[in-house]
Amino acid sequence: METSLHKALKAHYAGKKAETEVRLGRYIIDAVSRGQLIEVQWSGLAAIRDKIRTLCDDHKVRVVKPIVARKKVVRRDKKGGEIVSARYSPKRCDLYSVFEELVHFTNVFPHENLTLEIPLVEIEEIRYPGHGKRRRKRENDFVVEDQMLTEIVSAHRFKKASDLAKLLPAGLPKQFHTGDVAEGLQRPRWIAQKMLYTLRKTGALGVVGKEGNAILYQKQTRRARKKAA
């Protein structure tokens, strides 16, 4: 069932006058506005990879992939019941979290007909006790009753591989490895690995050698990107 959160983002990006839940061939599109197809994707981008690649052949497409920057968890004693607690989840995500998804989307993005929109959002999630569709019950099981948008903190738009490359930290050497990027971003190395893999596969970076066991990367020139394409 569609959440309040999904409806709110669909209305925000498509507008109130947009057509929604539109059938196009074998696909259902979240919204169509001014000739552009709009898909709001909460689950993994890999799930819509084939769909978006096919749609981009003949249509302008915008994929909205929200990242939850902060979440308030509201617990009820039962479905629709009294609120028993409300607290913010300690888990925080930021824009760099999108590379966890983009590693599975590099055969779709970039595309001349595709725009990738990444809003950082704050949400409220309503839960009640239960185990949903799980076969086995666990002590801390819960069912999500609804999710609601409380704020769009910021929004980021990507159309080209070079747009993603702008997220690299400043001050990198001409040739760099994942350790340099992790240090520059002050984030774990596994995030840097996913980021550089994505940038290499989308043509923003090229591999130029090795330093010990570390692969060395370098930003691709526009001419090099065109040649690779």
ABEGO torsion letter per residue (X at the ends): XBBAAAAAAAAAAAEAABBBGBBBEABBBABBBGGBBBBBBABBAAAAAAAAAAAAAABBBBBBBBBBABBBBBBBABBGBBBABBBBBABBBBAAAAAAAAAAAAAAOBBAABBBBBBBBBBBBBBBBEAEABABBBAABBBBABBBBABBABBBBBABAAAAAAABBBGBBABBBAAAAAAAAGBBAAAAAAAAAAAAAAGABBBAEBBEABBBBBBBBAAAAAAAX
